[in-house]
Amino acid sequence: MSARAWALLLVLCGTIFLEGIDIAMLAIAIPEIRSDLGLSTGTAAWVISAYVLGYAGFTLLGGRAADLLGRRRMFLAWLVVFMAFSGLGGFATEGWMLVVARFVTGVAAAFMTPAAMSIITTSYEEGPERNRALLIFAGTSAGGFSLGLVVGGLLTEIGWQWVFFTPVFFAGVILAAGLRLIPKRDDEAGAAAPRVARRFDLPGAATVAGAMLLLAFGVVRLEHGLSGWPLTLGAVVAGLVLGAFFVRVERRTDDPLVRLGILRTGSVARAGAGALLYLGAFMGFQFVLTLYLQELRGWSSWQTAVAMIVLGCDVFLSPTLTPRLVRRFGDRRVILGGFVMAAVAYALFLPVGADWPYLAMFPTLLLAGTGFALTLGPQMIAATDGVPEKEQGLASGLLQTASQFGAAIGISAVTAVYGLAKAGGGAHGGEGVDLSAFRVALVVPLVMAVVGVVVAMGGVRKEGRGTVGSAEAEALAAGLTAEEARPAPAPNRSRSHNAPDRPRSGDPDRPRIGALSRPRSDAPGRPRSGAPGRPRSGAPESPTASPPCEAR
């Protein structure tokens, strides 16, 4: 890639890094915030949950808004909102101020992150170049989280307000660089599109946002266990009803916010399910581990942060090891390997003792971090592979929505199970009860990881059957049926047509960042999507055509 392409990737990775460091620093600082402001346990929990609620509730809408209103515009505008409300949180003197600030910050991240990911998928050439960019993007997230644990511990010693002020500095640097480096072509293309293509589906936007908010609220309330279960159940049921109404609205509108057919794309659906399961297991395990180290072992926040930093090993593995594995084995087999490593890691931690040395915990932490590197990045590749360019934001939003719901489900589930297990053994009292409750709670991430193995195995079994290519995906996006979208049989020629060349998706006249790093003259026979003479899917491969980006 060229220097400009690397610089753009650095800016976009800065977004996911900012998100990771922001979440981690607050998680470390919340006990000090609670003590200083005199917050109740419920209010302190909502300081964390408000961010998840805003993020999970608006990510799907944010991803589609990037497609319709301009990826650059959405990225920069909501980065400013993120920066402003993160800074306002540092001036909070009451609990409700922090809750509001965190909710709006989560909403900003819900629009900002899918826009950043879709800029990557539309700016770098599909294949090894885009895969490498997505893997670096995924690794940066864990790097930000790991660094946030350490930095959060240091800043909390100075004053918890700096946990909110520090992201403002990072966001300002990203904003200044983004204004110079992010191409304006996305916004210009959106402005030049026909009016009917840019019509915004307001009923669909309102119903999907309401459904996601209610479902996210219900998931967050799972941590209360059986306490207040009617409210939890009511929120989930209302969210499902509103979701069904959203589907009805989308089927009847001529210009839907979400083309429902994308949910039937196997790679998109499996990537979303995998992200939900892996992030749920990973975040649930991390939450239990934090409680174990701080409450049962009495470790300080600083000691806990240093102990858990090995979980961020994927910041090194994602851009180095994972691309090689993906090129050799394919993303689906690599995802399966990541889930297997996670399941083994959580199983090793089940017999945890009250006085385990750090060396006994280290294999679990290393396996879980490595599994993260083998799973998250390839899921980003799978979720956007073969999706037409005009729906890259939607595909990114679907993946991020699944990730956020997974994290919320994982944390809420282990919290509820831990509380119920501790209450059930409360009559005996003592340290043994807490340790037993920790072990029971650890079953939740283990089960999610095992289910993830099953889902990933299904993807591997279907790998040999082929996937929907770019041309067929674009035809489906245009409203054709599956039979109409399927290309016509190729004429009989001397060469076999079992391995068609895979054209790139997108506008033929639209320059790509990939062109900056690799001149077109390097691949003279490579057709562009939509260009005259483009071979249909199923047609024989030209002798000068490039090989497919990725064998499925």
C-alpha positions as CSV (number, residue, x, y, z in Angstrom):
1,M,0.0,0.0,0.0
2,S,1.1,3.6,-0.6
3,A,2.0,6.0,2.2
4,R,-1.4,7.8,1.8
5,A,-3.2,4.4,2.0
6,W,-1.4,3.6,5.2
7,A,-2.1,7.0,6.7
8,L,-5.8,6.7,5.9
9,L,-5.9,3.2,7.6
10,L,-4.1,4.7,10.6
11,V,-6.8,7.3,11.0
12,L,-9.6,4.8,10.7
13,C,-8.0,2.4,13.1
14,G,-7.7,5.4,15.5
15,T,-11.5,5.3,15.7
16,I,-11.7,1.7,17.0
17,F,-8.7,2.3,19.2
18,L,-10.5,5.3,20.7
19,E,-13.6,3.3,21.4
20,G,-11.5,0.5,23.1
21,I,-9.5,2.8,25.3
22,D,-12.6,4.7,26.3
23,I,-14.5,1.6,27.5
24,A,-11.5,0.2,29.3
25,M,-10.5,3.3,31.2
26,L,-14.1,3.8,32.4
27,A,-14.3,0.2,33.6
28,I,-11.2,0.7,35.7
29,A,-12.3,4.1,37.0
30,I,-16.0,3.4,37.9
31,P,-15.3,2.4,41.6
32,E,-13.5,5.7,42.2
33,I,-16.3,7.6,40.4
34,R,-18.9,5.9,42.5
35,S,-17.1,6.8,45.7
36,D,-16.4,10.4,44.8
37,L,-19.9,11.3,43.5
38,G,-21.7,9.1,46.1
39,L,-23.5,7.1,43.4
40,S,-25.7,4.2,44.3
41,T,-24.9,0.7,42.9
42,G,-27.7,1.0,40.3
43,T,-26.6,4.4,39.1
44,A,-23.0,3.3,38.8
45,A,-24.1,0.3,36.8
46,W,-26.1,2.6,34.5
47,V,-23.0,4.7,33.8
48,I,-21.6,1.6,32.1
49,S,-24.9,0.3,30.6
50,A,-25.9,3.7,29.1
51,Y,-23.0,3.5,26.6
52,V,-24.0,-0.1,25.7
53,L,-27.6,0.9,25.3
54,G,-26.8,3.8,22.9
55,Y,-24.2,1.8,21.0
56,A,-26.3,-1.3,20.5
57,G,-29.5,0.6,19.9
58,F,-28.3,2.7,17.0
59,T,-25.5,0.8,15.3
60,L,-27.7,-0.7,12.6
61,L,-29.2,2.7,11.8
62,G,-25.7,4.2,11.9
63,G,-24.3,1.7,9.4
64,R,-27.1,2.4,6.9
65,A,-26.9,6.2,7.4
66,A,-23.3,5.9,6.3
67,D,-24.4,4.3,3.0
68,L,-27.2,6.9,2.4
69,L,-25.8,10.1,3.8
70,G,-22.1,9.8,3.1
71,R,-19.5,7.8,5.0
72,R,-17.1,10.6,5.4
73,R,-19.8,13.0,6.6
74,M,-21.1,10.5,9.2
75,F,-17.7,9.7,10.4
76,L,-16.5,13.2,11.0
77,A,-19.8,14.6,12.3
78,W,-20.2,11.9,14.9
79,L,-16.6,12.0,15.9
80,V,-17.2,15.6,16.9
81,V,-20.2,14.5,19.0
82,F,-18.1,11.7,20.6
83,M,-15.4,14.2,21.5
84,A,-17.8,16.8,22.9
85,F,-19.8,14.5,25.2
86,S,-16.8,12.6,26.4
87,G,-15.4,15.9,27.6
88,L,-18.7,16.8,29.2
89,G,-18.6,13.6,31.2
90,G,-15.4,14.9,33.0
91,F,-17.4,17.9,34.3
92,A,-20.2,15.8,35.7
93,T,-21.2,16.4,39.3
94,E,-24.3,14.2,39.4
95,G,-24.9,10.6,38.4
96,W,-27.5,11.5,35.8
97,M,-25.1,13.8,34.0
98,L,-22.7,10.9,33.5
99,V,-25.5,8.6,32.4
100,V,-26.6,11.1,29.7
101,A,-23.0,11.8,28.6
102,R,-22.3,8.1,28.2
103,F,-25.5,7.4,26.3
104,V,-24.8,10.1,23.8
105,T,-21.2,8.9,23.5
106,G,-22.5,5.4,22.7
107,V,-24.8,6.7,20.1
108,A,-21.9,8.6,18.5
109,A,-19.8,5.5,18.4
110,A,-22.8,3.6,16.8
111,F,-22.6,6.0,13.8
112,M,-18.9,6.5,13.8
113,T,-17.6,2.9,13.9
114,P,-19.6,1.4,11.0
115,A,-18.8,4.4,8.9
116,A,-15.0,3.8,9.6
117,M,-15.3,0.1,8.7
118,S,-17.3,0.8,5.5
119,I,-14.7,3.4,4.4
120,I,-12.1,0.6,4.7
121,T,-14.2,-1.9,2.7
122,T,-14.9,0.6,-0.1
123,S,-11.4,2.2,-0.2
124,Y,-9.1,-0.9,-0.3
125,E,-9.3,-3.5,-3.1
126,E,-11.2,-6.6,-2.3
127,G,-8.8,-9.5,-1.5
128,P,-5.5,-9.6,0.4
129,E,-5.3,-5.8,0.6
130,R,-8.7,-5.3,2.2
131,N,-8.3,-8.4,4.4
132,R,-5.1,-7.0,5.8
133,A,-6.7,-3.6,6.4
134,L,-9.6,-5.2,8.2
135,L,-7.3,-7.4,10.3
136,I,-5.3,-4.4,11.4
137,F,-8.5,-2.6,12.2
138,A,-9.7,-5.5,14.4
139,G,-6.4,-5.8,16.2
140,T,-6.3,-2.1,17.0
141,S,-9.6,-2.5,19.0
142,A,-8.1,-5.0,21.4
143,G,-4.9,-2.9,21.6
144,G,-6.9,0.1,22.6
145,F,-8.7,-1.9,25.3
146,S,-5.6,-3.4,26.7
147,L,-3.8,0.0,26.8
148,G,-6.9,1.5,28.3
149,L,-6.8,-0.8,31.3
150,V,-3.3,0.3,32.1
151,V,-3.8,4.0,31.3
152,G,-7.1,4.0,33.1
153,G,-5.4,2.8,36.3
154,L,-2.8,5.5,36.1
155,L,-5.3,8.3,35.3
156,T,-7.6,7.3,38.1
157,E,-4.8,7.9,40.5
158,I,-4.5,11.5,39.3
159,G,-8.3,12.0,39.1
160,W,-11.1,10.1,37.4
161,Q,-12.1,13.2,35.3
162,W,-9.0,12.5,33.2
163,V,-10.6,9.3,32.0
164,F,-13.1,11.5,30.2
165,F,-10.7,14.2,29.1
166,T,-8.1,11.9,27.5
167,P,-10.3,10.6,24.7
168,V,-11.0,14.2,23.7
169,F,-7.3,14.6,22.9
170,F,-7.2,11.4,20.8
171,A,-10.4,12.4,19.0
172,G,-9.0,15.8,18.2
173,V,-6.0,14.3,16.5
174,I,-8.1,11.8,14.6
175,L,-10.5,14.6,13.5
176,A,-7.6,16.8,12.2
177,A,-6.1,14.0,10.3
178,G,-9.4,12.7,9.0
179,L,-10.3,16.1,7.5
180,R,-7.2,15.8,5.3
181,L,-7.0,12.1,4.5
182,I,-10.5,10.8,4.1
183,P,-11.6,11.2,0.5
184,K,-14.7,13.3,-0.2
185,R,-15.8,11.0,-3.0
186,D,-18.3,9.1,-0.7
187,D,-20.2,12.3,0.1
188,E,-19.9,13.6,-3.4
189,A,-21.3,10.4,-4.8
190,G,-24.2,10.5,-2.4
191,A,-25.0,14.1,-3.3
192,A,-25.0,13.3,-7.0
193,A,-27.2,10.2,-6.7
194,P,-30.8,10.4,-7.9
195,R,-33.2,11.8,-5.4
196,V,-35.2,8.5,-5.2
197,A,-32.1,6.6,-4.3
198,R,-31.3,9.0,-1.5
199,R,-34.8,9.0,0.0
200,F,-34.5,8.2,3.7
201,D,-36.9,5.6,5.2
202,L,-38.0,7.5,8.3
203,P,-40.6,5.0,9.5
204,G,-38.0,2.2,9.2
205,A,-35.4,4.3,11.0
206,A,-37.8,5.0,13.9
207,T,-39.0,1.5,14.3
208,V,-35.5,-0.2,14.1
209,A,-34.0,2.3,16.6
210,G,-36.9,1.7,19.0
211,A,-36.7,-2.1,18.6
212,M,-32.9,-2.1,19.2
213,L,-33.2,0.2,22.2
214,L,-35.9,-1.9,23.8
215,L,-34.0,-5.2,23.2
216,A,-30.7,-3.7,24.4
217,F,-32.5,-2.4,27.6
218,G,-33.9,-5.9,28.2
219,V,-30.5,-7.5,27.7
220,V,-28.8,-5.0,30.1
221,R,-31.5,-5.8,32.7
222,L,-30.6,-9.5,32.6
223,E,-27.9,-8.7,35.1
224,H,-30.6,-8.2,37.8
225,G,-31.6,-11.8,37.5
226,L,-35.1,-12.5,38.8
227,S,-35.4,-9.0,40.4
228,G,-37.8,-6.9,38.4
229,W,-38.3,-9.6,35.8
230,P,-41.6,-8.2,34.5
231,L,-39.9,-5.1,33.3
232,T,-37.1,-7.1,31.7
233,L,-39.6,-9.4,30.0
234,G,-41.8,-6.5,28.9
235,A,-38.9,-4.7,27.3
236,V,-37.8,-7.8,25.3
237,V,-41.4,-8.5,24.2
238,A,-42.0,-4.9,23.2
239,G,-38.7,-4.9,21.3
240,L,-39.6,-8.1,19.4
241,V,-43.1,-6.6,18.5
242,L,-41.5,-3.4,17.2
243,G,-38.9,-5.5,15.3
244,A,-41.7,-7.4,13.6
245,F,-43.4,-4.1,12.7
246,F,-40.1,-2.9,11.3
247,V,-39.9,-6.0,9.0
248,R,-43.4,-5.3,7.8
249,V,-42.5,-1.6,7.1
250,E,-39.4,-2.6,5.2
251,R,-41.3,-5.1,3.0
252,R,-43.9,-2.5,2.0
253,T,-41.6,0.4,1.3
254,D,-40.1,1.0,-2.2
255,D,-36.8,2.3,-0.7
256,P,-36.2,0.3,2.5
257,L,-33.7,1.3,5.1
258,V,-32.5,-2.3,5.4
259,R,-32.8,-4.7,2.5
260,L,-34.0,-7.8,4.3
261,G,-32.4,-10.1,1.7
262,I,-28.9,-9.3,3.1
263,L,-29.9,-11.2,6.3
264,R,-30.2,-14.3,4.1
265,T,-26.7,-14.0,2.9
266,G,-24.9,-16.9,4.6
267,S,-21.6,-15.2,5.3
268,V,-23.2,-12.1,6.7
269,A,-25.5,-14.1,9.0
270,R,-22.7,-16.5,10.2
271,A,-20.3,-13.6,10.8
272,G,-22.9,-11.8,12.9
273,A,-23.8,-14.9,14.9
274,G,-20.1,-15.6,15.4
275,A,-19.3,-12.0,16.6
276,L,-22.2,-12.2,19.0
277,L,-21.0,-15.5,20.5
278,Y,-17.3,-14.7,20.7
279,L,-17.7,-11.2,22.0
280,G,-20.3,-12.4,24.5
281,A,-18.0,-15.1,25.8
282,F,-14.9,-12.9,25.8
283,M,-16.5,-10.0,27.6
284,G,-18.3,-12.3,30.0
285,F,-15.0,-14.1,30.9
286,Q,-13.2,-10.8,31.3
287,F,-15.9,-9.5,33.7
288,V,-15.7,-12.6,35.8
289,L,-11.9,-12.5,35.8
290,T,-11.9,-8.9,37.0
291,L,-14.3,-9.8,39.9
292,Y,-12.2,-12.8,40.8
293,L,-8.9,-10.8,40.9
294,Q,-10.2,-7.7,42.7
295,E,-13.0,-9.0,45.0
296,L,-11.7,-12.5,45.9
297,R,-8.0,-12.1,45.5
298,G,-7.9,-8.4,46.7
299,W,-5.7,-7.2,43.8
300,S,-5.6,-3.5,43.0
301,S,-7.0,-2.0,39.8
302,W,-3.4,-1.5,38.7
303,Q,-2.4,-5.1,39.3
304,T,-5.5,-6.4,37.6
305,A,-4.8,-4.2,34.5
306,V,-1.3,-5.4,34.2
307,A,-2.3,-9.1,34.7
308,M,-5.0,-8.8,31.9
309,I,-2.8,-7.0,29.4
310,V,-1.8,-10.3,27.8
311,L,-5.4,-10.5,26.5
312,G,-4.4,-7.8,24.1
313,C,-1.8,-9.9,22.4
314,D,-4.0,-9.8,19.2
315,V,-2.8,-6.3,18.6
316,F,0.4,-8.0,17.4
317,L,-1.1,-11.2,16.0
318,S,-3.9,-9.7,13.9
319,P,-1.7,-7.9,11.4
320,T,1.1,-10.5,11.4
321,L,-0.1,-14.1,12.0
322,T,-3.8,-13.9,11.1
323,P,-3.3,-12.7,7.4
324,R,-1.0,-15.6,6.7
325,L,-3.5,-18.1,8.2
326,V,-6.4,-16.6,6.2
327,R,-4.4,-16.8,3.0
328,R,-3.5,-20.4,3.6
329,F,-6.7,-21.8,5.2
330,G,-9.4,-19.3,4.4
331,D,-11.3,-17.1,6.9
332,R,-13.8,-19.7,7.9
333,R,-11.3,-22.3,9.1
334,V,-9.4,-19.6,10.9
335,I,-12.6,-18.5,12.7
336,L,-13.2,-22.1,13.7
337,G,-9.7,-22.3,15.2
338,G,-10.3,-19.2,17.2
339,F,-13.5,-20.5,18.7
340,V,-11.7,-23.8,19.6
341,M,-8.9,-21.9,21.3
342,A,-11.5,-19.9,23.3
343,A,-13.4,-23.0,24.4
344,V,-10.2,-24.6,25.6
345,A,-9.1,-21.4,27.4
346,Y,-12.4,-21.1,29.3
347,A,-12.4,-24.8,30.1
348,L,-8.9,-24.6,31.6
349,F,-10.1,-21.8,33.9
350,L,-13.1,-23.6,35.3
351,P,-11.3,-25.3,38.2
352,V,-9.8,-21.9,39.3
353,G,-8.6,-21.9,42.9
354,A,-8.6,-19.2,45.6
355,D,-4.8,-18.9,45.5
356,W,-3.9,-19.7,41.9
357,P,-0.5,-18.2,40.9
358,Y,-0.5,-16.0,37.8
359,L,1.4,-18.7,35.8
360,A,-1.6,-21.0,36.2
361,M,-3.9,-18.3,34.7
362,F,-1.5,-17.3,31.9
363,P,-2.4,-20.2,29.4
364,T,-6.1,-19.2,29.6
365,L,-5.3,-15.5,29.0
366,L,-2.9,-16.2,26.1
367,L,-5.3,-18.6,24.4
368,A,-8.3,-16.3,24.8
369,G,-6.3,-13.3,23.4
370,T,-5.0,-15.4,20.5
371,G,-8.5,-16.7,19.7
372,F,-9.6,-13.1,19.6
373,A,-7.0,-12.4,16.9
374,L,-8.1,-15.4,14.9
375,T,-11.8,-14.6,15.1
376,L,-12.8,-10.9,15.1
377,G,-10.8,-9.8,12.0
378,P,-11.8,-12.8,9.8
379,Q,-15.4,-12.2,10.8
380,M,-15.1,-8.7,9.5
381,I,-13.8,-10.1,6.2
382,A,-16.7,-12.6,6.0
383,A,-19.4,-10.1,6.9
384,T,-18.4,-7.8,4.0
385,D,-17.2,-10.3,1.4
386,G,-19.3,-10.2,-1.7
387,V,-21.6,-7.4,-0.4
388,P,-22.2,-4.6,-3.0
389,E,-20.4,-1.4,-2.3
390,K,-23.7,0.6,-1.6
391,E,-24.5,-1.8,1.3
392,Q,-21.1,-2.0,2.9
393,G,-22.2,0.4,5.7
394,L,-25.2,-1.8,6.3
395,A,-23.1,-5.0,6.5
396,S,-20.7,-3.2,8.9
397,G,-23.6,-2.0,11.0
398,L,-25.1,-5.5,11.2
399,L,-21.8,-6.9,12.4
400,Q,-21.2,-4.2,15.0
401,T,-24.8,-4.6,16.2
402,A,-24.2,-8.3,16.8
403,S,-20.9,-7.5,18.5
404,Q,-22.5,-5.0,20.9
405,F,-25.5,-7.3,21.7
406,G,-23.1,-10.1,22.3
407,A,-21.0,-8.1,24.7
408,A,-24.1,-7.0,26.6
409,I,-25.5,-10.5,26.7
410,G,-22.2,-12.0,27.9
411,I,-21.8,-9.5,30.8
412,S,-25.4,-9.5,31.8
413,A,-25.6,-13.3,31.7
414,V,-22.5,-13.9,33.9
415,T,-23.6,-11.2,36.3
416,A,-27.1,-12.8,36.7
417,V,-25.6,-16.4,37.0
418,Y,-23.0,-15.2,39.5
419,G,-25.6,-13.4,41.6
420,L,-28.0,-16.4,41.6
421,A,-25.2,-18.9,42.5
422,K,-23.9,-16.7,45.3
423,A,-27.4,-16.2,46.7
424,G,-28.1,-20.0,46.5
425,G,-25.0,-20.7,48.6
426,G,-25.4,-17.8,50.9
427,A,-26.5,-19.9,53.9
428,H,-23.0,-21.3,54.2
429,G,-21.1,-18.1,53.8
430,G,-17.3,-17.7,53.4
431,E,-14.8,-17.5,50.6
432,G,-15.8,-20.9,49.3
433,V,-19.2,-19.6,48.3
434,D,-17.7,-16.8,46.2
435,L,-15.3,-19.2,44.5
436,S,-18.1,-21.6,43.7
437,A,-20.2,-18.7,42.2
438,F,-17.2,-17.7,40.1
439,R,-16.9,-21.2,38.7
440,V,-20.6,-21.4,37.9
441,A,-20.5,-18.1,36.1
442,L,-17.5,-19.2,34.0
443,V,-19.8,-21.8,32.5
444,V,-21.6,-19.1,30.5
445,P,-18.6,-18.0,28.4
446,L,-17.7,-21.7,27.9
447,V,-21.1,-22.6,26.6
448,M,-21.1,-19.6,24.2
449,A,-17.7,-20.6,22.9
450,V,-18.9,-24.2,22.3
451,V,-21.9,-22.9,20.4
452,G,-19.6,-20.7,18.4
453,V,-17.6,-23.8,17.5
454,V,-20.7,-25.4,16.1
455,V,-21.7,-22.3,14.1
456,A,-18.1,-22.0,12.7
457,M,-18.1,-25.7,11.7
458,G,-21.3,-25.1,9.8
459,G,-19.5,-22.4,7.8
460,V,-16.6,-24.7,7.1
461,R,-18.9,-27.4,5.8
462,K,-20.5,-25.0,3.4
463,E,-17.2,-23.6,2.2
464,G,-16.9,-26.0,-0.7
465,R,-20.4,-25.1,-2.0
466,G,-19.5,-21.6,-3.0
467,T,-20.7,-18.2,-2.0
468,V,-22.7,-15.3,-3.6
469,G,-20.3,-13.3,-5.7
470,S,-20.3,-9.5,-6.1
471,A,-22.3,-9.5,-9.3
472,E,-25.0,-11.7,-7.9
473,A,-25.1,-9.7,-4.7
474,E,-25.6,-6.5,-6.6
475,A,-28.4,-8.1,-8.6
476,L,-30.1,-9.2,-5.4
477,A,-29.7,-5.7,-3.9
478,A,-31.5,-4.3,-7.0
479,G,-34.6,-6.3,-6.0
480,L,-34.2,-9.3,-8.3
481,T,-35.2,-12.8,-7.1
482,A,-32.6,-15.4,-6.5
483,E,-33.4,-17.1,-9.9
484,E,-33.2,-13.8,-11.7
485,A,-30.0,-12.8,-10.0
486,R,-28.3,-16.1,-10.9
487,P,-26.2,-15.7,-14.0
488,A,-27.0,-17.4,-17.3
489,P,-25.1,-20.6,-18.1
490,A,-21.8,-20.0,-19.8
491,P,-21.3,-21.1,-23.4
492,N,-19.3,-24.2,-24.0
493,R,-15.6,-23.4,-24.4
494,S,-12.4,-25.3,-24.2
495,R,-11.7,-24.1,-20.6
496,S,-13.6,-25.2,-17.5
497,H,-15.8,-22.6,-15.9
498,N,-15.8,-24.1,-12.5
499,A,-13.6,-21.3,-11.1
500,P,-14.9,-18.0,-12.4
501,D,-13.0,-14.8,-12.0
502,R,-14.4,-12.7,-9.2
503,P,-14.9,-9.1,-10.3
504,R,-14.5,-6.2,-7.8
505,S,-17.7,-4.6,-6.5
506,G,-18.4,-0.9,-6.8
507,D,-18.6,2.0,-9.3
508,P,-16.3,1.5,-12.3
509,D,-15.4,5.2,-12.4
510,R,-14.7,5.5,-8.7
511,P,-11.1,5.7,-7.7
512,R,-10.0,3.5,-4.9
513,I,-7.2,3.8,-2.3
514,G,-6.0,0.4,-3.5
515,A,-5.1,2.1,-6.8
516,L,-2.7,4.3,-5.0
517,S,-0.8,1.4,-3.7
518,R,-1.0,-0.9,-6.7
519,P,-1.2,0.7,-10.2
520,R,-3.8,-0.8,-12.5
521,S,-1.2,-1.6,-15.0
522,D,0.0,-4.4,-12.7
523,A,-3.2,-6.4,-13.5
524,P,-4.1,-5.6,-17.1
525,G,-6.7,-8.4,-17.4
526,R,-8.6,-7.6,-14.2
527,P,-12.2,-6.5,-15.0
528,R,-14.0,-3.9,-13.0
529,S,-17.5,-4.4,-11.7
530,G,-20.0,-2.7,-14.0
531,A,-17.4,-2.2,-16.8
532,P,-18.2,-3.3,-20.4
533,G,-17.1,-6.8,-21.1
534,R,-17.2,-7.8,-17.5
535,P,-17.4,-11.7,-17.3
536,R,-20.6,-12.9,-15.8
537,S,-20.4,-15.1,-12.7
538,G,-20.2,-18.6,-14.1
539,A,-18.5,-17.6,-17.3
540,P,-15.1,-19.0,-18.2
541,E,-12.1,-17.2,-16.8
542,S,-10.0,-15.1,-19.2
543,P,-6.5,-16.2,-19.7
544,T,-5.3,-12.8,-18.5
545,A,-7.7,-12.5,-15.6
546,S,-6.5,-12.4,-12.1
547,P,-7.3,-15.4,-9.8
548,P,-10.2,-15.1,-7.4
549,C,-9.5,-13.0,-4.3
550,E,-10.3,-15.9,-2.0
551,A,-11.2,-19.5,-2.5
552,R,-14.5,-20.3,-0.9
